[in-house]
Amino acid sequence: MPRFEHKVFLSATPHNGYSNSFTALLELLDPQRFCRGVTIQSTQQLRSVLVRRLKRDLLSLGDSFPERRVVSIPLEVPDDAPELRPSDLLGQYRRLRENPRGGFCPGAGGTTW
């Protein structure tokens, strides 16, 4: 990762709950202070690099959030579109992992074995 004087990571998604994953993210922010796998001893260590805002904190300011609307947008994509190739390969890999004795073998020119 290139070195910059300032970095900002924004996320609406919490990390997966593992301290190793959390410290790996902190290490990206400040590799001098944080090291992957080293437990954070106190919240004091986080104050200079972490700002956490919850929805309820923002609601207390008086503003409201717009109602969330999920709208499905149909897409027409041809079966041979190059954008679908990675997805197809991942599906083949998954099927091979689920059934290793009789599935698609990508390294064998697309043949079954």
DATA-V369515 format. One record per run of one state. SS is the DSSP state (@ for helix, = for strand, . for the rest). FROM is the first residue (numbers start at 1). TO is the last residue. If there is no record, write none. Layout:
# DATA-V369515
SS & FROM & TO
SS & FROM & TO
This chain:
# DATA-V369515
. & 1 & 18
@ & 19 & 29
. & 30 & 42
@ & 43 & 45
. & 46 & 54
@ & 55 & 59
. & 60 & 81
@ & 82 & 98
. & 99 & 103
= & 104 & 105
@ & 106 & 108
. & 109 & 110
= & 111 & 112
. & 113 & 113
